[in-house]
Amino acid sequence: MVTKNKAILIRTKGISKQLVEWRRTLHRFPELSFQELETSSFVADNLRKIPGMHVEVGAGYQTAVVGTLSSGSGPAIAVRADMDALPIQEENNHDYRSIHDGVMHACGHDAHTAIVLGVANLLGESFQAGEIQGTVKFLFQPAEEMADGFGSTGAPYMIQAGALEDVDCVMALHMSPENQLGEVRVHDGYSMANVDVFEAKVIGTGGHGAYPHLGTDPIWMLGPVLQALHGIAARRVSPLDPAVISIGTIRGGAASNVIPSEVVISGTIRSYHPNVRKLLHTELDKAFSLVSALDGKYELTITPEDPALKNDPGVNSLIRATIKDLYPHYTVFETPFGLGGEDFAHMTQAVPGAMFFLGCAVGDGENRDLHTPHFDIDERVLPVGVSILTEAARRFLAAE
């Protein structure tokens, strides 16, 4: 007798070669944030092959794709994949390496997209067989990696266009090259960081490098500001609360004998809890206010990007149970994912949802971390991701 758990593993194994083919095609032709024209066309064309699938292209942004399977009644769940690549020159030598100079799928979004296409195909078969009641939306999202000129990534645009209307929960996964195949990271509550970007000008008068006493020097003023900035997370925030302020750029001056009139500094602010986020903003302003005592001025702008990813315990409970039943030998780690940002957080703010990280390390001794030129995955992870998401969605619709 074939159990339900065994059946989904058999069905997923049957499309393993297709999953690899999809992933390698996507990897070969990466596209940057908000430029995923060929990728979205590839996704839409494959979704249209699934009987009963309604496909919408341009849901909030021209490269967003939403596929919907529905029986017309019952609960609704969404499964999300991000599609964009990064501005990185690939240094791998496999035959499906990126053909686009300076652009690479270095964060696993090619795998995410292939996996959710696989989920769509298997759930499409279940809908056709009358095994499922309810609705499943497949959200293929552009621009997870980079915000546009309005400060928005892809998720908010899709939400504003109604992609999560009438949806009861949303799920997603992410590749984790830090973990081996057979390891999964699942965590309740805040699991990835709020992401804010700051830029500030420290303003003086400038002057001749030979006569610094006749003017005010913003580079000199910056010294105590930098000390204060680096002390905020260490001395103003509880050691029990994750918090980081990192400086990314300092720009000022054009000649060795000219004291500039201003210095521009920018960086990133990371935190989990809203109260800590607010505290970091306040302390950042205090740090820059030190220039006032040195006869300078400052202008500070803080731009929020992504909220903290907050995973719903109820949705995670379903994911954990599915993993345990399908892969009882797998190891599940219950630790937060770190202070990286993830715009899926916008979706979990809108409806209950959760993201889990799936171990995909190649294990060849090469550094293949996220956002590196040698990033790669063990492609055996692809059917695993399909099995977990497909079965979790089925169980949600069946209220199991």
N, C-alpha and C positions, 0 to 999 in steps of 0.2 A: 504493500500500500504506500502511495506517495503522499506524504504529509504536505500541508500548505507551505511550510518552511522549505521543504525539499523542492517543491514545485517551483517556487520563485527562483531558487538557485539554479535549477535546470533551465528555466526560461532565460535567465540572464546569461548563463553560459552560452546559450544558443546565439546570442548577439555579440559575443565578446569580440570577434573579428571586426564586426561593423563598428563597434565602439572605438577600437584602435584606429580604424580607417578614418572615422570622423575626426578624432583627436589629432591625428597627424596632418590631415588636410587643413584643419584650423591652425595648427602650429606653423605650417608652411606659409600661410598667408595672414599674418597678424596685422591688426589695425589699431591705431591709437584711439584714445577716448574721444567720443563723439564723431569718429570717422569710420565706424564699423559697417560701412555700406555693403561690402561683399560678404562679410560675416553674417549680417542680418538677413541678406538674401539667401544665403546657404541654409540658415536655420529655418526660414519661412518655407523654402522649397521642400525641405525634409518633413516639416510638420504637415504640409498639405498632402503628403502621401498617406497620412494616417486617417483611416475612415472615421468620420464623425467629428474631426477636428476643425474648429473654427479658428482662423488665423487673422490676427490684426497686426499690421505693420504701422509703426508711427504712433504708438501709444504713449504720448507725452513728449517723445522725441523721434525724429525720423528713422533712427536706427533701432528703436525699441521694438520688440516682437512679443506678442502675447498669444499663446495658443490655449484654447479652451475646449475641454471635454465635459459634457454634462448630460445627465439623465433627465434634467428638468426639475428635480426635487431632491431634497436632502442637504447635508452639510457641504461646505466648500473649503477647499484647501488650495494654497498656492505653493509652487515649488520654483525657486529662483536660481538662475545662473547668470553670472556676469560674463561679458564677451570681449572686453577690451584688452589690449596688450600694453607693453611698456616701452619707453624710448631707450632701449638697451640693445647694443650690438651682440648678437648671439655668437658664442665661441664654441658651441658643440659641433661635432663632426658627423652626426647622423644624417641620413639621406633625406630627412624631412625637416631639416633646419630651416629657419626663416629665410625667405627669398627677398625680404625687404630690409635693406640696409638700415641699421639703427633702430629697428623695431623687433620686439621679441615677446612671445608669451612666456614671461619669466615669473608669473604668479599663479599659473595653473588654470587660468580662465578657459583655455582650450579644453582642458579635461572637464571642468565644470559644465561647459556647454555640451560636450559629447555625452556626459552622464545624464543630463536632464533630457536630451534628445532620446536617450535610451529609456528613461522613465516614461516619457510621453508615448513611446511605441508600445511598451508593455501594458501600461494602463489603458491605452487605446484598444488593445486586444481584449482586456477585461471588460471595458464598456461595451464593446461589440458583442461579447458573450453574455451580457446581462448580469455580470457578477458584481457590478458596482452601482450604487445609487448615490447621486450627489454631483458635485462639480469639482474639477481640478483645473487650475490655471497654471500654465507654464510661462514664467516670466523670464524672458531673455533680455537682460538689462545692459545698456551701454554705459560706458564712463563710470566705472567704479573707482578707477585709479586717480583720475584728475578732475578737478572742478573746472567749469567754464568761466567766462568773464563775469558772470553774475554770481559766482561763488557756489554753484550747484553742481553736484554730481548727477548720475543717471537716476538713482532711486527716487529722489524727490519728484522728478519730472513724471515718472511712471505713476507714483502715488497720486499726484495732482490730476492726472488724466483718468483716474478711477480704477487703476489696475487691481487695487485691493478692496474695492467696493464689494460688499456682501461676502467677503472672505472671512472665514472663522479662524484660520491660522496660516502661518507661512513657514516654510522650511528651506534651508540651504546647507551646503557643505563647502569645505575648503580643503585644498591639498595642504599637507603638512610634511615637508621634507625633513623636518627635525625628528619625525617619528618613523618607525619601521612599518612595513606592511603588517597588519595584525594589531596595530595600536590605534586607538581612537581617543580624541579629546572631547569631552562633553562637560559643560560647566553651567550651573544655574546662576542667574543674576548677571551683574556686570562682568563681562568677560573680555572686552576690548575697549579701547579708550575713546573718550571725547577727543576730538582733534580741533584745535584752534590755531590759527596762524597770526603772528603779530609782526608789525613793522613799525619802527619808530625812527624819528629824526631827532638827533641831538644837535641843537643849533647854537652857534656862537657868532662871532664877528669875522673870524679868520684874520689873516694878516701876513706880514713878511716873516719868514722863518728865522731871520736874524734878530727880529725885534718882537718876541712873543709877548712881552709885557705891555705892548701897546694895543693888544686885542684880547679876545677870549677864544680859547682853543677847545673845540668840541672833542678832539681826540683825547686830550688830557681829562676832560670831564667824563669820558666814557669809562675810564679806569675804575672808579668806585661803583659805577653802574654795573659793570660786568661782575664785580665781586658780589654785589647785592643780588644780581640775577641768579648766579650760580649757588647762592645760599638759600634761595626761597624754598626749593623742594626739600633741602636737607634740614633747614632750621625753622621754617614757618608752617610746615605741614606735618601732621602726625606720621611717624614711621610706619604706622599700620595702614596708611592710605597711599595707594599708588599715585605718583605725581612726577612729572618731568617737565622742565623747561630747557630746551636746547637751542643754541644760537647757530644759525645756518650761514648767514652772510653778514659781513661788515664792509661797507663801502664808503670811501671818503678820500678826497684829495686827488690831485692831478699832477703835481710837481713836487720835487724833493725840497724846494725852498719856499713853498707856499703853505701856510696853515689854512686848511679848508674852513669854510664857514659852516659846514654841516657834515655830519656823519650819519649814514643810514644803516640800521641794524634790523635783521629779521630772524625769525625762528619759529619753532613749533611749541605748543603747549599741550600736554597730554595728562589726562586724569580719568578716573572712573566715576566718582560720585559728584552729583551736581553742586553740593556745598564746597567741595574741594576745587571744582572748576571755578566757582565764583571767587574763592579765596585766592587762587593763583592770579586771576585777573586783577584783583585789588592790589596784591603784593607786587605785581609787575609794574603797575602804575606808580607805586611808592618808590620802587627802585629807580625808575627814570626821573622821579621828582628830585632826586639828589642833585641833579644838574642846576636846579634853581639856586642852591646855596653857593654855586660856583659861577654865578652870573650868566648862566645859560638858560635856554628854553628847550622844550621838547614837545613833540607831537607823537602820540601813540594811537595806533589803530589795531584792534583785535578783531579778527574775522573768524566766526565759527564755521567749521566745515561739517564734520560728522559728529553726531551724538555718540555716547558710549553704547556699545552693543550690550543689550540686556536680554539674556535668554530666559524664556518663560519656563519655569520648572515643570509645568504640566506637559508642555510640548516635549521637553527634554526627557520626561519620564517615558513617553511613547518611543522616543528614539532609543533610549537605553534598553527598553524591553525588546525592541526589534533587533538590536545588535546582539543582545544576549541569546535570543532564540535562533537567529540565523548563523551567528558566529560565536558559539559559546566559548571557544578557545581564545578569543580576542581579549586584549587588555584595554580597559577603559580608564583613562586618567581624568580626574575630576578637578584639575587646576585651571585657573584663568588662562586665556590665550596670550596675554601680554598687552603692551601699550601701543601696538599697531592700531590703525584705524580701519574701519570697515563700514561702507555706506549702507550695507544691509541693515544697520542699526536704525535707519529711518523707517524701515518696514516693520521692525519689531516694536517700534514706538506706536505704529498705527494699528497693528493687530498682534495678538499673541504669536510669538514665533521663536525659532531657535536655529542656530548654526552649529554644526559640529565639524571638527578637524579630523581628517582621515590620513593616517600615516602612509607615505608614498615614497620613502627613501629608496634610492637606487642601490645604495650600499656598495659602491665601487671605490670608496675612498676619496672621491672628488667632492669639493665643496659645491653642493647643488642647492643652496638655500634660496628662498624666495628673493626675487629682485636681483639675482646675480646672473652673469652671462652664461654660466654653466647649469642653470636650473634645468632639472628634468625630473621625471617621475618613473616609478615602476608601474608599467601600464596594467599590471594585474589588479591595480586598485580600481580600475574603471568599472568592471562588473560588480565589485563590492559596493561602490557608491550607488550604482543603479539598484541593486537588491535592497539596500537599506532604505533609500528614499521611496522606492516603489511600494515596499511592504508597509512602511510607516504611513504612507498616504492611504493605502488600502485599509489599514486598521483604523485610521482616523475616520474615514467615511463609514466604516462598519461599526463605529463606536465600540471597538474592542478594547 
